[in-house]
Amino acid sequence: MIDTERTLLLFDIDEVLINPIGYNVAMRLAVEYFVKQMGLDFGGPTDQEIAAFHAYGMTNEWLSGAMCLAAILVEAADVQPDRIRGSLQSTMVAFRQGGRGYSRPDFAAVAEAVYQNNASVVHTATPVFDTLSQQTSPKLYPVLSEVLGNIRPPDAPFAAIFQQFALGSAQFSDIYDLEPILDCDPCLALDESALSSEVRERLRQVLASGDYFAAIYSARPSLPPKNLSVQELEAVDRRIYPPEAEMAAAIAGLSDLPLIGAGSMAWLAECRGKALDSYVKPSPAQALAAIAAAISGDERTALEAAAHLVEENHIVEPLEELAEGSTHVVVFEDSSGGIRAARQAADVLRTAGTSIRVTGIGIAQDHVKREILAETADWLAPNINVGLSSILDNLTPP
């Protein structure tokens, strides 16, 4: 019998473990690529605007970048509706040939409008299309559908360009087996660890005690789960699994922690015949998988246990281990969606007979992000070092 409360630490990556310099640079460059295609001359989203995207739940750059591109098209169509054509490429050419200037959208205001209309965090393109389509002619709908209908690379217009900037031309070509349009180095190499070496060492000491566990819990694209057989690895489509979360974990110095990223959830969705959106956070399925991975260290078994519980209301190992004793889950997030998902996961686990509580720690300095996070987080910290140190001060044995 476990007499003490076990503690599980779940870490988001971007703006938590990592200062995502690379993603922000790639986002700006990709938006500016399309701006130039339309013959315009203004900058992509600023760091403050990108922080607002995250605050409203748009933690996926493929989504928020596609939103930026769609917003630019809506602004241009408002000035020259006669230049709308049947495809994105032909419409951009027509706008460029029109020789007119168009206003730069307030990208943060667009994200806020989408959030308000959706009355929830924004993690799919549907509310983006619904909001922007109300502001433009139906003639532009096919072009907006081309931009927002599929946001995943390599077929999605924005994501294909973004991935070239993020991964660099060589790695893009290797992963997607496509000839890149651009010739560029990987922006992701610019990322920096937000976790100090001192706090990381304190974390390792706490984890070594055996009463505390941790996992990385991110919507970043990632590899499939570890422990797949050679045959299973050969069968996966590599294009679905760019190792972006693994690159970040290495920069943070936490490559040894189990990692439940978007690739993990994509693998699970394919195995279970489900859509990825039904599994990735803010779905409780990803939070359950991260909790199970933290306990066991086995990513594959954790994913399968999460699916069993969500879809069949059947608790199996390693989640079944939580039925003994009590559990405290601490989630470090810069977006409310990940905290909500952890709370929903705890509700599911309590229904299955476990004693579990969740503390959500919002990591943010930007005032807009802090305002949104305050609605769901138990408390806010300006960075992971402050937030994690406060937890470790209570956890570290005397």
C-alpha positions as semicolon CSV with decimal commas, in nm:
position;residue;x (nm);y (nm);z (nm)
1;M;0,000;0,000;0,000
2;I;0,127;0,349;-0,095
3;D;0,092;0,576;0,209
4;T;0,228;0,896;0,053
5;E;0,097;1,091;-0,242
6;R;0,289;1,031;-0,566
7;T;0,356;1,339;-0,777
8;L;0,362;1,347;-1,156
9;L;0,513;1,646;-1,339
10;L;0,391;1,709;-1,695
11;F;0,588;1,961;-1,901
12;D;0,474;2,137;-2,214
13;I;0,760;2,232;-2,448
14;D;0,716;2,565;-2,622
15;E;0,735;2,870;-2,393
16;V;0,779;2,628;-2,101
17;L;1,088;2,409;-2,141
18;I;1,200;2,590;-2,455
19;N;1,216;2,947;-2,574
20;P;1,081;2,869;-2,923
21;I;1,288;3,120;-3,113
22;G;1,294;2,891;-3,415
23;Y;0,919;2,850;-3,446
24;N;0,861;3,224;-3,412
25;V;1,122;3,301;-3,678
26;A;0,986;3,030;-3,909
27;M;0,633;3,162;-3,859
28;R;0,734;3,516;-3,954
29;L;0,937;3,404;-4,254
30;A;0,659;3,177;-4,381
31;V;0,393;3,448;-4,353
32;E;0,626;3,697;-4,521
33;Y;0,686;3,446;-4,802
34;F;0,314;3,459;-4,886
35;V;0,304;3,836;-4,835
36;K;0,570;3,870;-5,106
37;Q;0,381;3,630;-5,332
38;M;0,098;3,883;-5,322
39;G;0,330;4,174;-5,402
40;L;0,300;4,321;-5,053
41;D;0,557;4,445;-4,806
42;F;0,478;4,404;-4,439
43;G;0,602;4,181;-4,160
44;G;0,471;3,855;-4,027
45;P;0,335;3,811;-3,675
46;T;0,538;3,958;-3,391
47;D;0,641;3,767;-3,079
48;Q;0,356;3,939;-2,893
49;E;0,102;3,831;-3,154
50;I;0,234;3,474;-3,146
51;A;0,202;3,479;-2,766
52;A;-0,162;3,581;-2,815
53;F;-0,216;3,284;-3,050
54;H;-0,094;3,054;-2,774
55;A;-0,312;3,228;-2,518
56;Y;-0,619;3,156;-2,728
57;G;-0,524;2,789;-2,764
58;M;-0,357;2,809;-3,105
59;T;-0,038;2,630;-3,007
60;N;-0,002;2,471;-3,351
61;E;0,188;2,699;-3,590
62;W;0,038;2,520;-3,889
63;L;-0,302;2,644;-3,768
64;S;-0,209;2,996;-3,656
65;G;0,004;3,050;-3,966
66;A;-0,279;2,939;-4,192
67;M;-0,503;3,180;-4,003
68;C;-0,259;3,464;-4,075
69;L;-0,252;3,379;-4,445
70;A;-0,632;3,357;-4,458
71;A;-0,663;3,694;-4,280
72;I;-0,432;3,858;-4,537
73;L;-0,645;3,717;-4,819
74;V;-0,962;3,853;-4,658
75;E;-0,805;4,201;-4,629
76;A;-0,696;4,194;-4,994
77;A;-1,032;4,066;-5,114
78;D;-1,204;4,352;-4,933
79;V;-1,001;4,602;-5,140
80;Q;-1,008;4,419;-5,475
81;P;-1,286;4,157;-5,480
82;D;-1,257;4,136;-5,858
83;R;-0,911;3,979;-5,814
84;I;-1,041;3,664;-5,641
85;R;-0,973;3,352;-5,847
86;G;-1,046;2,983;-5,805
87;S;-0,723;2,881;-5,630
88;L;-0,477;3,023;-5,380
89;Q;-0,194;3,049;-5,630
90;S;-0,398;3,220;-5,902
91;T;-0,556;3,454;-5,646
92;M;-0,216;3,559;-5,509
93;V;-0,093;3,625;-5,864
94;A;-0,403;3,832;-5,938
95;F;-0,358;4,039;-5,623
96;R;0,009;4,093;-5,708
97;Q;-0,079;4,207;-6,059
98;G;-0,345;4,438;-5,919
99;G;-0,069;4,663;-5,791
100;R;-0,264;4,775;-5,486
101;G;-0,149;4,790;-5,125
102;Y;-0,348;4,613;-4,858
103;S;-0,353;4,675;-4,485
104;R;-0,163;4,440;-4,258
105;P;-0,414;4,250;-4,045
106;D;-0,398;4,275;-3,669
107;F;-0,321;3,906;-3,629
108;A;-0,379;3,902;-3,253
109;A;-0,721;4,065;-3,300
110;V;-0,811;3,798;-3,557
111;A;-0,712;3,524;-3,310
112;E;-0,915;3,692;-3,037
113;A;-1,221;3,713;-3,265
114;V;-1,190;3,344;-3,349
115;Y;-1,157;3,260;-2,979
116;Q;-1,458;3,472;-2,883
117;N;-1,676;3,327;-3,159
118;N;-1,573;2,975;-3,064
119;A;-1,616;3,038;-2,690
120;S;-1,331;2,795;-2,628
121;V;-0,966;2,729;-2,704
122;V;-0,895;2,707;-3,076
123;H;-0,725;2,387;-3,189
124;T;-0,887;2,320;-3,527
125;A;-0,929;2,530;-3,841
126;T;-1,310;2,518;-3,846
127;P;-1,368;2,818;-3,614
128;V;-1,104;3,014;-3,808
129;F;-1,291;2,955;-4,134
130;D;-1,626;3,029;-3,970
131;T;-1,503;3,362;-3,833
132;L;-1,319;3,486;-4,144
133;S;-1,586;3,370;-4,388
134;Q;-1,829;3,609;-4,217
135;Q;-1,600;3,898;-4,315
136;T;-1,563;3,832;-4,686
137;S;-1,737;3,744;-5,010
138;P;-1,849;3,383;-5,065
139;K;-1,639;3,401;-5,381
140;L;-1,331;3,373;-5,157
141;Y;-1,459;3,063;-4,975
142;P;-1,285;2,809;-5,206
143;V;-0,951;2,982;-5,148
144;L;-1,007;2,995;-4,771
145;S;-1,097;2,626;-4,783
146;E;-0,772;2,553;-4,965
147;V;-0,577;2,735;-4,693
148;L;-0,772;2,606;-4,392
149;G;-0,922;2,276;-4,508
150;N;-0,598;2,086;-4,450
151;I;-0,332;2,242;-4,231
152;R;-0,090;1,946;-4,219
153;P;0,223;1,928;-4,434
154;P;0,324;1,852;-4,697
155;D;-0,006;1,921;-4,879
156;A;-0,120;2,224;-4,679
157;P;-0,003;2,548;-4,848
158;F;0,118;2,729;-4,535
159;A;0,257;2,428;-4,348
160;A;0,465;2,316;-4,647
161;I;0,652;2,650;-4,648
162;F;0,666;2,673;-4,269
163;Q;0,821;2,326;-4,241
164;Q;1,096;2,419;-4,485
165;F;1,192;2,717;-4,271
166;A;1,154;2,524;-3,945
167;L;1,340;2,207;-4,043
168;G;1,570;2,348;-4,308
169;S;1,569;2,246;-4,671
170;A;1,777;1,930;-4,628
171;Q;1,577;1,779;-4,342
172;F;1,249;1,880;-4,507
173;S;1,352;1,692;-4,822
174;D;1,461;1,389;-4,618
175;I;1,139;1,367;-4,415
176;Y;0,884;1,448;-4,683
177;D;1,072;1,311;-4,986
178;L;1,003;1,633;-5,175
179;E;1,219;1,885;-5,355
180;P;1,215;2,197;-5,137
181;I;1,117;2,532;-5,282
182;L;1,349;2,715;-5,044
183;D;1,718;2,690;-4,965
184;C;1,748;2,755;-4,593
185;D;1,900;2,635;-4,267
186;P;1,674;2,502;-3,986
187;C;1,520;2,776;-3,775
188;L;1,466;2,519;-3,497
189;A;1,841;2,524;-3,438
190;L;1,785;2,872;-3,290
191;D;1,577;2,738;-2,997
192;E;1,711;2,785;-2,644
193;S;1,643;2,602;-2,322
194;A;1,421;2,795;-2,081
195;L;1,516;2,549;-1,806
196;S;1,830;2,650;-1,619
197;S;2,097;2,390;-1,548
198;E;2,051;2,443;-1,173
199;V;1,677;2,377;-1,176
200;R;1,723;2,084;-1,415
201;E;1,968;1,925;-1,169
202;R;1,721;1,975;-0,883
203;L;1,454;1,806;-1,096
204;R;1,679;1,509;-1,161
205;Q;1,748;1,469;-0,790
206;V;1,378;1,467;-0,711
207;L;1,302;1,213;-0,986
208;A;1,581;0,987;-0,861
209;S;1,404;0,959;-0,524
210;G;1,144;0,727;-0,679
211;D;0,834;0,907;-0,546
212;Y;0,815;1,162;-0,826
213;F;0,773;1,107;-1,199
214;A;0,776;1,325;-1,508
215;A;0,690;1,328;-1,877
216;I;0,694;1,577;-2,162
217;Y;0,343;1,656;-2,284
218;S;0,338;1,853;-2,608
219;A;0,143;1,917;-2,927
220;R;0,473;1,950;-3,117
221;P;0,520;1,707;-3,406
222;S;0,719;1,410;-3,285
223;L;0,838;1,062;-3,364
224;P;0,606;0,765;-3,301
225;P;0,629;0,607;-2,955
226;K;0,938;0,419;-2,852
227;N;0,935;0,039;-2,828
228;L;0,778;-0,021;-3,171
229;S;0,904;-0,328;-3,351
230;V;1,126;-0,299;-3,658
231;Q;0,832;-0,406;-3,875
232;E;0,605;-0,143;-3,719
233;L;0,864;0,130;-3,769
234;E;0,909;0,032;-4,133
235;A;0,534;0,060;-4,185
236;V;0,491;0,415;-4,055
237;D;0,473;0,712;-4,290
238;R;0,778;0,919;-4,193
239;R;0,612;1,237;-4,321
240;I;0,374;1,228;-4,024
241;Y;0,658;1,216;-3,771
242;P;0,909;1,503;-3,798
243;P;1,118;1,483;-3,476
244;E;1,055;1,840;-3,364
245;A;0,961;1,757;-3,005
246;E;1,268;1,536;-2,971
247;M;1,489;1,820;-3,096
248;A;1,343;2,047;-2,828
249;A;1,378;1,786;-2,552
250;A;1,746;1,754;-2,638
251;I;1,796;2,131;-2,616
252;A;1,622;2,131;-2,276
253;G;1,849;1,847;-2,160
254;L;1,554;1,614;-2,093
255;S;1,580;1,361;-2,374
256;D;1,555;1,076;-2,124
257;L;1,201;1,168;-2,014
258;P;0,909;0,987;-2,181
259;L;0,756;1,211;-2,447
260;I;0,393;1,217;-2,555
261;G;0,385;1,447;-2,857
262;A;0,167;1,488;-3,164
263;G;0,345;1,197;-3,330
264;S;0,251;0,969;-3,041
265;M;-0,113;1,068;-3,077
266;A;-0,100;1,035;-3,458
267;W;0,028;0,678;-3,417
268;L;-0,251;0,601;-3,170
269;A;-0,515;0,759;-3,393
270;E;-0,399;0,547;-3,688
271;C;-0,400;0,229;-3,478
272;R;-0,751;0,300;-3,346
273;G;-0,898;0,434;-3,670
274;K;-0,964;0,778;-3,520
275;A;-0,900;1,137;-3,625
276;L;-0,591;1,297;-3,470
277;D;-0,797;1,588;-3,335
278;S;-0,993;1,346;-3,116
279;Y;-0,675;1,251;-2,930
280;V;-0,437;1,548;-2,916
281;K;-0,479;1,804;-2,636
282;P;-0,714;1,957;-2,537
283;S;-0,848;1,600;-2,556
284;P;-0,805;1,419;-2,222
285;A;-0,658;1,123;-2,415
286;Q;-0,318;1,290;-2,453
287;A;-0,315;1,395;-2,088
288;L;-0,400;1,039;-1,981
289;A;-0,119;0,906;-2,202
290;A;0,126;1,155;-2,050
291;I;0,021;1,055;-1,698
292;A;0,063;0,686;-1,784
293;A;0,400;0,750;-1,951
294;A;0,526;0,942;-1,648
295;I;0,444;0,647;-1,422
296;S;0,576;0,370;-1,645
297;G;0,831;0,528;-1,879
298;D;0,673;0,316;-2,156
299;E;0,523;0,543;-2,422
300;R;0,349;0,273;-2,624
301;T;0,180;0,106;-2,327
302;A;0,079;0,448;-2,196
303;L;-0,092;0,536;-2,524
304;E;-0,280;0,209;-2,536
305;A;-0,394;0,248;-2,175
306;A;-0,525;0,598;-2,246
307;A;-0,728;0,474;-2,543
308;H;-0,874;0,185;-2,339
309;L;-0,990;0,421;-2,067
310;V;-1,131;0,694;-2,294
311;E;-1,305;0,467;-2,542
312;E;-1,391;0,156;-2,344
313;N;-1,411;0,291;-1,988
314;H;-1,164;0,020;-1,893
315;I;-0,861;0,101;-1,679
316;V;-0,549;-0,107;-1,741
317;E;-0,183;-0,081;-1,648
318;P;-0,004;0,151;-1,607
319;L;-0,305;0,371;-1,525
320;E;-0,444;0,095;-1,303
321;E;-0,147;0,155;-1,073
322;L;-0,307;0,488;-0,976
323;A;-0,586;0,301;-0,795
324;E;-0,337;0,244;-0,512
325;G;-0,270;0,552;-0,303
326;S;-0,327;0,908;-0,420
327;T;-0,176;1,108;-0,705
328;H;-0,096;1,474;-0,758
329;V;-0,050;1,582;-1,120
330;V;0,128;1,914;-1,175
331;V;0,098;2,052;-1,528
332;F;0,331;2,325;-1,654
333;E;0,162;2,492;-1,952
334;D;0,157;2,815;-2,144
335;S;-0,186;2,736;-2,290
336;S;-0,514;2,674;-2,113
337;G;-0,597;2,376;-2,336
338;G;-0,331;2,153;-2,183
339;I;-0,447;2,234;-1,828
340;R;-0,812;2,171;-1,917
341;A;-0,715;1,838;-2,073
342;A;-0,534;1,731;-1,755
343;R;-0,837;1,822;-1,543
344;Q;-1,065;1,622;-1,775
345;A;-0,822;1,330;-1,756
346;A;-0,840;1,347;-1,376
347;D;-1,220;1,339;-1,394
348;V;-1,202;1,023;-1,605
349;L;-0,955;0,863;-1,363
350;R;-1,167;0,951;-1,059
351;T;-1,465;0,786;-1,226
352;A;-1,246;0,478;-1,268
353;G;-1,180;0,472;-0,893
354;T;-0,855;0,664;-0,842
355;S;-0,774;0,944;-0,600
356;I;-0,616;1,219;-0,810
357;R;-0,585;1,597;-0,808
358;V;-0,440;1,841;-1,062
359;T;-0,248;2,164;-1,016
360;G;-0,217;2,376;-1,330
361;I;0,076;2,616;-1,338
362;G;0,053;2,872;-1,615
363;I;0,387;2,985;-1,753
364;A;0,367;3,330;-1,910
365;Q;0,496;3,685;-1,902
366;D;0,279;3,833;-2,177
367;H;-0,021;4,008;-2,020
368;V;-0,274;3,869;-2,270
369;K;-0,152;3,516;-2,216
370;R;-0,156;3,561;-1,837
371;E;-0,511;3,692;-1,851
372;I;-0,632;3,389;-2,047
373;L;-0,429;3,141;-1,840
374;A;-0,565;3,287;-1,517
375;E;-0,906;3,146;-1,611
376;T;-0,777;2,787;-1,585
377;A;-0,442;2,782;-1,403
378;D;-0,420;2,754;-1,025
379;W;-0,138;3,006;-1,029
380;L;0,095;3,179;-1,272
381;A;0,473;3,193;-1,296
382;P;0,684;3,410;-1,527
383;N;0,899;3,114;-1,637
384;I;0,957;2,744;-1,577
385;N;1,242;2,805;-1,334
386;V;1,022;3,002;-1,096
387;G;0,726;2,767;-1,137
388;L;0,919;2,442;-1,103
389;S;1,137;2,570;-0,818
390;S;0,825;2,653;-0,616
391;I;0,704;2,296;-0,661
392;L;1,044;2,143;-0,590
393;D;1,076;2,343;-0,269
394;N;0,780;2,145;-0,139
395;L;0,878;1,812;-0,293
396;T;1,247;1,782;-0,211
397;P;1,292;1,551;0,088
398;P;1,472;1,710;0,390
